[in-house]
Every structure is written in structure tokens, then in C-alpha cells.
Amino acid sequence: DTGVSQNPRHKITKRGQNVTFRCDPISEHNRLYWYRQTLGQGPEFLTYFQNEAQLEKSRLLSDRFSAERPKGSFSTLEIQRTEQGDSAMYLCASSLGPPEAFFGQGTRLTVV
Amino acid sequence: GNSVTQMEGPVTLSEEAFLTINCTYTATGYPSLFWYVQYPGEGLQLLLKATKADDKGSNKGFEATYRKETTSFHLEKGSVQVSDSAVYFCALSDLRWGNDMRFGAGTRLTVKP
């Protein structure tokens, strides 16, 4: 399978715990994006990497959120001290260049 | 800033009916426009795209034409199938204003046999 891969697919955590999600982009795609999607809404941009450099961050990405892309391959998104409002689908996308992006199946986070 | 407005759903059609899902956009430049489809429990799949005015994107019987004069990118299909039941998202991307893609809220389509 050469698509964007995200793990885990589902995560249930207690409020206050830290969680980390992983995204493996399509091989050779140098651009990687994280989005958040809440129920009944379209995805909202969180952050963007070109290779290993994090070039853009949305205001939605509070200081509890951090993303990395070491070596410009896979990426991780960590949420510290989770809150119930963090419950959402976290989507990763990659591209070789503009304009379109190819999305993974997402990680659904439930904070209880 | 750039934004996308989609026709509110849900939309329920009978099999073989004609589908239109309206999408209009606001952009100060010349964005690229997209339709993505999301099946239950899945991520988004690119359905079609258009990168400049008057371009027509098409795929799997779906079509959308980039209309600059009306700032629209309506999705159409002549004869829907039960398997088309999903949520459809209109989106735009304008690299001059950042690397993010802006999405509409989505329109849920249910096709009944």
C-alpha cells in the first residue's frame, strides 16, 4: 500500500494524559500536513512541513500541541494534557507539490 | 481571507437521480479548487480538481467546472448510485496565502435504492 498511513486509527484517553499519533506519508512526498476534523465540520489546518522543516502553524495549534518530522519522513503529532475539546479526527496529508494533498484515514481521538 | 461555502445537507436522493451540490468560494487570488469525498470512518479521497478558471474536473461520473465569474465550483453527477453515499467536501488552495487547504463544512449525501 503506497498511501498515507496513520496510526493508531482510534485512541481513547483520559483527560490530562498525553497522546502521540504517527503519520507515514507517501514515499517521496516532501510536504506533510496535519488537519483536525470535528464532527460535522470540514478539516481545519494545523501545521505544515516541507521535508523536516515546520514552516507553518495554525493558531489552532496551542502550546499543548507539538509536531515533528525528523529526517523528513514520518511525522508525529503530540497532544499534552488532553482536554475533552481535543476529541476529533486528526488527519495527515502529504503531497509532492501543490496544489492537491492526499489524505490518510485519520486517527480518531476520544478524550474521556 | 479565503473561504468556502457549501450547500447544507443532508441530501437524500433516489438511485439514478441527478445530483448537484453547490459550492461557492471567496478568494482574493486565483485558487485551485477541489472536491473530496469521505466515506464513513475513512479519511478524505480526492475526487476531482480544477486549477484555473473554466477548467472542468471530472472523475467517476462526477464533474465540476471552475466558474470565476460566479466564484463557484458546483459538483454534479447525472445518475447517482447507492455507493455514492458519503460526505462531500469542497476545498480551495491558494499558495500565495499559505500552504493550507480551506474546506467547506461538507454535504452528506444518502442515495436510496
Contacts between the chains, C-beta under 8 A, distances in Angstrom:
chain1	res1	chain2	res2	distance
A	4	B	43	7.6
A	6	B	43	7.6
A	31	B	99	7.3
A	33	B	99	7.4
A	33	B	100	7.2
A	33	B	101	7.7
A	40	B	105	7.1
A	40	B	106	7.3
A	41	B	105	5.6
A	41	B	106	7.1
A	42	B	4	7.8
A	42	B	89	5.2
A	42	B	91	7.4
A	42	B	103	3.1
A	42	B	104	5.4
A	42	B	105	5.3
A	42	B	106	5.3
A	43	B	44	7.0
A	43	B	89	7.6
A	43	B	101	7.7
A	43	B	103	5.1
A	44	B	103	7.6
A	45	B	98	8.0
A	45	B	100	3.4
A	45	B	101	6.9
A	45	B	102	7.7
A	48	B	99	4.5
A	48	B	100	6.6
A	50	B	99	7.9
A	55	B	99	6.8
A	56	B	98	6.1
A	56	B	99	5.5
A	56	B	100	6.9
A	58	B	100	7.1
A	91	B	43	5.8
A	91	B	44	6.9
A	93	B	44	7.9
A	98	B	32	7.3
A	98	B	93	6.6
A	98	B	95	5.1
A	98	B	99	7.8
A	99	B	32	3.8
A	99	B	34	7.8
A	99	B	49	7.2
A	99	B	51	6.3
A	99	B	93	4.6
A	99	B	95	7.1
A	100	B	32	7.4
A	100	B	34	6.2
A	100	B	46	5.7
A	100	B	49	5.7
A	100	B	93	7.4
A	101	B	46	8.0
A	101	B	101	6.2
A	102	B	46	6.7
A	103	B	36	7.5
A	103	B	43	4.3
A	103	B	44	4.2
A	103	B	45	7.2
A	103	B	46	8.0
A	104	B	43	5.1
A	105	B	41	7.9
A	105	B	42	5.5
A	105	B	43	4.2
A	106	B	42	7.6
A	106	B	43	4.7
